């Protein structure tokens, strides 16, 4: 992890975008496009629209990651400042990018699951699947829509992400681990919880 924290931010960002695009491509062409829904719609206008939306996802990858890293870095930077630690915005950005690699694991699990375990999924099953999350404990078809995303968002990988953020801030600040945990809890984790609450309130 120390190598990732200190690596070139441009190269790390490009690597993240390329990995995300490769995994998305594998998911689309080997899983989603093989579902009955896509097979039924592939010769219809609706199928073309769905493929266009899928293509736009690839175009949006760098912009989504850039936005996420800027927001996460800013939140961590403010947290460090408020607790009296001198960690630069750039260093917080490096931490956010290094921690992002943890989220490639559920994508790999998902691809493996639908290619080798449940080989004939519905499009709904593919899009509602998130391993090791609270969503896996419920039948999402019977859960109100406002709770579906929060149940997927609360997962083991999000917890590991928080631990990596803590380790990264500690790497640059040289502070005690307990103090770094406090920074991440009262900055990133607090914002994450507020975002989930906001989502559930405004969901229609």
SULTACOR-V717508 format. One record per residue. RES is the residue in three letters. PSI is psi in whole degrees, -180 to 180 (* if undefined). OMEGA is omega in whole degrees, 0 to 359 (none if undefined). D_FIRST is the distance of its C-alpha to the first C-alpha in Angstrom with 2 decimals. Layout:
RES/PSI/OMEGA/D_FIRST + RES/PSI/OMEGA/D_FIRST
//
This chain:
UNK/-36/179/0.00 + UNK/-37/178/3.80 + UNK/-37/179/5.32 + UNK/-41/179/5.07 + UNK/-38/185/6.28 + UNK/0/182/8.75 + UNK/164/176/9.78 + UNK/128/181/13.29 + UNK/-37/180/13.81 + UNK/-47/180/16.77 + UNK/-39/178/15.25 + UNK/-43/180/12.37 + UNK/-45/179/15.25 + UNK/-40/179/17.45 + UNK/-43/179/15.13 + UNK/-45/180/14.78 + UNK/-41/180/18.57 + UNK/-43/178/19.39 + UNK/-44/180/17.56 + UNK/-42/179/19.20 + UNK/-41/180/22.51 + UNK/-43/180/22.43 + UNK/-39/178/21.85 + UNK/-41/179/24.47 + UNK/-45/179/26.83 + UNK/-43/180/26.58 + UNK/-44/183/27.23 + UNK/-53/190/30.13 + UNK/-27/181/31.93 + UNK/-16/183/31.48 + UNK/-66/186/31.75 + UNK/-46/183/33.09 + UNK/-10/178/35.66 + UNK/-2/179/36.92 + UNK/161/182/37.80 + UNK/-35/182/41.48 + UNK/-45/180/41.20 + UNK/-37/178/40.03 + UNK/-39/180/42.53 + UNK/-37/187/45.28 + UNK/-4/190/44.39 + UNK/-28/180/43.44 + UNK/11/181/46.99 + UNK/162/178/47.51 + UNK/-35/181/46.69 + UNK/-36/179/44.32 + UNK/-39/178/42.23 + UNK/-38/179/41.99 + UNK/-43/179/40.88 + UNK/-39/179/38.12 + UNK/-33/176/36.87 + UNK/-43/178/37.08 + UNK/-40/179/34.95 + UNK/-42/179/32.40 + UNK/-37/179/32.46 + UNK/-27/177/31.90 + UNK/-39/179/28.66 + UNK/-42/180/27.27 + UNK/-35/184/28.57 + UNK/-9/184/27.00 + UNK/-54/182/23.39 + UNK/-34/181/22.32 + UNK/-40/178/24.40 + UNK/-46/180/23.05 + UNK/-40/179/19.40 + UNK/-45/179/20.48 + UNK/-45/181/22.40 + UNK/-44/182/19.71 + UNK/-39/179/17.12 + UNK/-46/181/19.95 + UNK/-47/181/21.16 + UNK/-43/179/17.91 + UNK/-41/180/17.07 + UNK/-43/181/20.68 + UNK/-44/179/20.73 + UNK/-41/180/17.74 + UNK/-43/177/19.32 + UNK/-42/179/22.65 + UNK/-44/178/21.33 + UNK/-42/180/19.90 + UNK/-45/182/23.22 + UNK/-30/180/25.34 + UNK/6/172/23.78 + UNK/25/179/24.18 + UNK/135/182/20.72 + UNK/89/175/20.42 + UNK/126/185/17.33 + UNK/161/177/18.28 + UNK/-40/179/18.53 + UNK/-41/179/16.58 + UNK/-38/177/13.57 + UNK/-36/176/13.99 + UNK/-40/177/14.16 + UNK/-40/179/10.82 + UNK/-45/180/9.38 + UNK/-41/180/11.82 + UNK/-41/180/11.00 + UNK/-40/182/7.27 + UNK/-25/184/8.74 + UNK/-27/183/11.58 + UNK/-24/180/10.34 + UNK/-27/183/11.22 + UNK/-3/173/14.75 + UNK/-21/180/15.27 + UNK/-50/178/15.69 + UNK/-31/177/18.95 + UNK/-42/177/20.23 + UNK/-41/178/19.96 + UNK/-43/181/21.65 + UNK/-46/180/24.30 + UNK/-45/179/25.15 + UNK/-44/184/25.42 + UNK/-48/185/27.52 + UNK/-16/176/30.03 + UNK/-33/189/30.34 + UNK/-18/182/30.91 + UNK/-69/177/31.75 + UNK/91/192/33.58 + UNK/-6/180/34.83 + UNK/63/184/37.36 + UNK/161/171/35.80 + UNK/163/179/37.42 + UNK/-36/178/35.84 + UNK/-43/180/35.66 + UNK/-39/180/33.77 + UNK/-46/186/31.17 + UNK/-15/179/30.71 + UNK/1/183/30.69 + UNK/132/170/28.26 + UNK/111/186/24.89 + UNK/148/175/23.61 + UNK/38/176/22.89 + UNK/169/176/24.26 + UNK/-27/180/27.41 + UNK/-30/181/29.15 + UNK/-12/179/29.17 + UNK/-7/184/31.47 + UNK/159/168/34.07 + UNK/104/187/36.28 + UNK/-21/178/35.26 + UNK/-21/180/38.64 + UNK/5/180/40.28 + UNK/139/178/37.86 + UNK/142/184/38.75 + UNK/-31/182/36.80 + UNK/-19/182/35.55 + UNK/-11/185/33.54 + UNK/-51/181/32.11 + UNK/-48/178/29.16 + UNK/-36/179/28.21 + UNK/-34/176/28.39 + UNK/-35/185/25.96 + UNK/-29/179/23.63 + UNK/103/185/23.38 + UNK/171/182/21.27 + UNK/-36/185/18.68 + UNK/-31/175/15.97 + UNK/-38/177/16.86 + UNK/-45/178/16.45 + UNK/-36/177/12.94 + UNK/-43/180/12.27 + UNK/-40/177/13.81 + UNK/-39/180/11.78 + UNK/-39/175/8.45 + UNK/-43/179/10.68 + UNK/-45/180/11.84 + UNK/-39/180/8.73 + UNK/-43/178/8.04 + UNK/-39/178/11.76 + UNK/-36/180/11.86 + UNK/-41/183/9.51 + UNK/-31/184/12.18 + UNK/-22/185/15.19 + UNK/25/179/14.99 + UNK/178/180/16.95 + UNK/148/184/17.61 + UNK/-38/181/15.68 + UNK/-42/179/19.02 + UNK/-37/179/19.60 + UNK/-38/177/16.26 + UNK/-40/180/17.17 + UNK/-40/179/20.54 + UNK/-48/183/19.34 + UNK/-39/180/17.45 + UNK/-45/184/20.43 + UNK/3/175/23.01 + UNK/-79/185/21.44 + UNK/-52/185/19.44 + UNK/-40/178/20.78 + UNK/-45/179/24.26 + UNK/-39/179/24.32 + UNK/-45/179/23.15 + UNK/-43/178/26.01 + UNK/-39/179/28.46 + UNK/-44/179/27.67 + UNK/-40/178/28.40 + UNK/-43/178/31.56 + UNK/-43/180/32.63 + UNK/-46/182/32.20 + UNK/-30/180/34.37 + UNK/-44/186/36.96 + UNK/-8/183/37.47 + UNK/137/178/37.19 + UNK/*/none/40.50
//
